[in-house]
Amino acid sequence: MNSKNGSVIKNRLTRFIRKKRCTLLAVGPVSVNCVDAAVELSNELDFPLMLIASRRQVDSAKHGGGYVNNWTTSEFSGYVKSKDKTGQVYLARDHGGPWQNTIESEGNYSLKKAMESAKESYRVDIDAGFTFLHIDPSIDIHDTPSTDQILERVFELYEFCAEYASARKSEIIYEVGTEEQSGGINTNEALQYLIDKINQFCKKKSYDLPMFVVVQTGTRVMETRNTGSLERSIMENNEKSEIRNRIPELVEICGSSGMYIKAHNADYLSEDAIKLHTELGIQAANVAPEFAVSETKALLHLLENYSMNHLAEQFLELSYQSKKWKKWMLRDSQADDRDRAIISGHYVYSTKEFRDIKAEAEKVIEKKGIILDQYLKDEIKKQMMRYIRGFNLAL
């Protein structure tokens, strides 16, 4: 079967990247305000943008929806499409794959059951009009699989999605990854091996190649900073660092087969590190936690500056008790409880407790002539503009 899924959109985005010499921005939909901010900026400034929903953020009704506004996949899709006036905001599944949903991990699913569950999630993505699917079976709660074992899972999921999308006549663009971000950089040999295997699989099945390959580009988010080697090379003002010399080589390895590099964990980078993405030829990058934290900090600023400290304390306690900050902490962390609560604030936005806090705050803020969600959205936009300008997406 010959699949041409995604060719129209892929060609459109490829022309845009080449014309602008830019890096595409992929935004994690960490809150409703974040989604609105991203869509509005894309529409106002006329550039394509991806909204990359992890399965914990948004998933099918069968999988329990997600922590972002309690949206199911179809609800999220419907909301974004109702807001996007120019058709340049693309829905994307980030980290699709087995055990990427808490139901699968907490339920101790077997590999077979987790893979079937992931396929069901992808099926709903395709039905809901997602354009990009990230195939990521890098997590295994039972074992440490080899690269070849991970690739077997990649190709099983890829085939399922390609066949289902073809039957639905849906345009799908793929992103493939086989490991979590470490803050370092891929070896040329490891990336070439991955590219060769992808080429062999797609040629055998007559599938389109993925547009993006997730590559280790020296980025890693911990707490509220980027601890990867890319930012360190900027801080050290080391223009001859290994990472700056080798990323163009990785770009060339992917490009020689018609694929692009996608960086993950590009949050909290300096202006220089952001600009370096376009200079080095990285074609797309994910940003999410930075936008979430900016919203939480903006909310706390209002609460604490308009005599609502009791609400601020309630919010901080609610967030801290969620323990969602745990996965972001450095081993030798110096963060206090407030820092931890700020990191995980967005995870509790959809709880009844938070909604009550927010409703009470809105009554006070409105009397000051401030519309709470507009204020929060504007603060998120300030952070997004760092990447929009640095990635050369708009003036």
DAZIGI-V116451 format. One record per helix or strand of 2 or more residues. SS is the DSSP state (helix for helix, strand for strand). FROM is the first residue (numbers start at 1). TO is the last residue. If there is no record, write none. Layout:
BEGIN
ss->SS from->FROM to->TO
ss->SS from->FROM to->TO
END
This chain:
BEGIN
ss->helix from->7 to->20
ss->strand from->24 to->27
ss->helix from->32 to->45
ss->strand from->49 to->54
ss->helix from->61 to->63
ss->helix from->73 to->83
ss->strand from->89 to->96
ss->helix from->102 to->106
ss->helix from->111 to->127
ss->strand from->132 to->135
ss->helix from->147 to->168
ss->strand from->173 to->176
ss->helix from->188 to->205
ss->strand from->212 to->214
ss->strand from->221 to->222
ss->strand from->225 to->226
ss->helix from->229 to->235
ss->helix from->242 to->255
ss->strand from->260 to->263
ss->helix from->271 to->280
ss->strand from->284 to->287
ss->helix from->289 to->305
ss->helix from->309 to->322
ss->helix from->326 to->328
ss->helix from->337 to->348
ss->helix from->352 to->367
ss->helix from->372 to->390
END
